[in-house]
Amino acid sequence: MINPEAKLVDNLFDKSKLAFIPTRDGYGLGLIEAGEKDERVVVLCADLTESTRSLGFAEKFPERFIELGVAEQNMATVAAGLANYGKIPFISSYAVFSPGRNNEQIRTTISLNNLPVKIGGMHAGISVGPDGATHQALEDIALMRVQPNMVVLVPCDAIEAQKVTLAAAFNNKPTYIRFGREKSAVFTTKDTPFEIGKAIILRDIKDARPSKAPEERRRVAIIGCGMLLYNALVAAEELSKEGIECTVINSHTVKPLDEPAIIEAAKKCGAVVSVEEHQIAGGLGSAIAECLVRNYPVPQEFIGVHDHFGESGNPDELIEAFGMGISSIKEAVKKAISRKTSG
């Protein structure tokens, strides 16, 4: 059942009644909201003001906007200097350039010094589509997750993206936020809870009693981040009609991971499927596996990109071709169950 505490949209599974908005649009709105709340907020961009949705902030607060041109490394170091003197800087570019191109500057000037610079990685994932492999950031979560002090956030839709941006402005930590270009389903609402470090149960299995009964062996926790969470919800709904029940968890904070929520889901369901639009190496799935192997090992299957670069194509077709569509999630759930029940 859909968790009522998640406060999702009505008509969740009727696509004709859903809004479809890129998560980067939420970033733009969040910047303006943060700027209205605190004059220390400044925004830097690397010649992609419209694409990164920094334009609205630039128009409203021109004295707090800095266009640095095609110079992502310089943008990171300038932001570090601003943060060191009390500002709250946001920097943004395509994720393949920031944190891709300026990873060393982020590491040395921002993370090492624990400075509260906020890094917006735009056009991330394979759903960038026709831009192809050179512009499809599939390694960015891994790059940022391994850096000490860095918080890593991946909003699931445009509404959550606005909340994430605002929360990041005032968490006093180096923070990476991942955004997409393609329009994606808006399935949360302004009332959906959000807190950095706290996963959200979107769909729940009501009965939590531990058991080896056959019906309770047909349970899996789907834990994901980003726009693919909508696919996960649809997959769970369809699997329910086949007698397979899934908890679906929005792990929007990849770091620090909500380990108690992950462990509880593993205990409750006995198997996990991680879902992300990223290389399976080093991303959310890896973080979940690291947590479970230390605390409560269970079978885990990984939905994501399996050691491949992307390619040009229609975003929806690429999601299917790279095994991240609804049917692939359902297959992964069934495989996880088969591994659980064969033990």
Helices and strands as residue ranges (DSSP letters): G 4-6, G 15-17, E 19-21, H 23-37, E 41-45, H 55-60, G 62-64, E 65-67, H 72-84, E 88-94, H 103-105, I 106-111, E 118-122, G 126-131, G 133-135, H 140-145, E 151-153, H 158-169, E 175-178, E 184-186, E 200-203, H 214-217, E 219-224, H 228-240, E 245-250, E 253-255, H 259-269, E 272-279, H 284-295, E 300-305, H 315-321, H 326-341
